[in-house]
């Protein structure tokens, strides 16, 4: 699903949030996932970039700031472009009051 949906829409770089994957880079045949996630192996938080096809050769750098923030740097002909993916915190769910 991670690969098929962007492929249908002809997207080559997609930012994901709430990935719940371990941090690191996972390479496949014609795409890669650049993951920022919890190192505690709890499978929580996380954001990632999906990069496919020809765009893989333009990836210059990938930085993990923490489990909620990562940066992907792409090299273009005249300049470099930095994409920032942030998984924003949310309020904790409170229990509903039963009446």
N, C-alpha and C positions, 0 to 999 in steps of 0.2 A: 504494500500500500504506500509506503514512504517513497518508493521509486515510481510506481505506476501513475499516481495522480499528477505529479509535476511533469511527467513525460507526456501525458495526454494534453496538458496545457502548454507544452513547449517551454517550460520554465527550466533554467539551468542552475539557478541559485535560489534556494528557499530557506528561510529561517523558521525553525521549529521551537516551540516552548513546551515546558512540562514533558520533556522526553523521557525522564526517569531512566536514563542509560548511564553507564559508567563513563568517566571522562576519557578522552583520547580520540584517535582517528581510526575509523573503520573503513577499509577500502574494499570495494567490490569490483566486478568486471568493468562497468562503465560509469560508476558514480562512487562518491565517498561521503561519509558522515563525519563531520568535525564536531565532537561532543564536549560539552561542559556539563559535568554532573557531579553528584556527590561522590567523594572518594571513600565514604564509609560503607559503600555497597548496600545502602538502604533503599536504593531506587526511588529517590525523591528529587524534586526540583529538576534542574537541567534545562539547557537550551542547546540547540545545535544548528549547524548549517548543512544543507544538502547541496552538493555540487556535482554536476554531471557533465558527461561528454567532454567537449573541447575546453570547457572552462576549467577543468582540473589542472591543465598546464599553466594557468594564470594565477593559481594560488601561490602567493609569495610567503605568507605567514599565517599562523593560527595561534591566538593567545587565549588562555583561560584566565580570567580575572578571579572568578570564584564560581560556585555552582550555579549562580544566577546570571552571570555576565560572561560573554565571550566575544572575541573580535576576529574577523577574517579579513586579511589584506590581499587584494587582487592587483596584479600588475597589468596595466594597460599600455598602449603604445606611447602615450605622452605623459602619463601620470599614474600614480597608484591610488587605489580606492580602498577605504577601510569601512567595512560593514560591522555594525555593533548590534548584538542581539542581547536584549535584557528581558529576563523573566521577572516581572514586577511582583513584589510581595502582596499578599491579600490578607484581609482580616481573617482571623481564626473563626471557624464556624461556632456559633453559640447554640446551646441546646434550646429547643423551643419550649416555651412555658405552656404546660397543659392546664386548661381551665376546667 
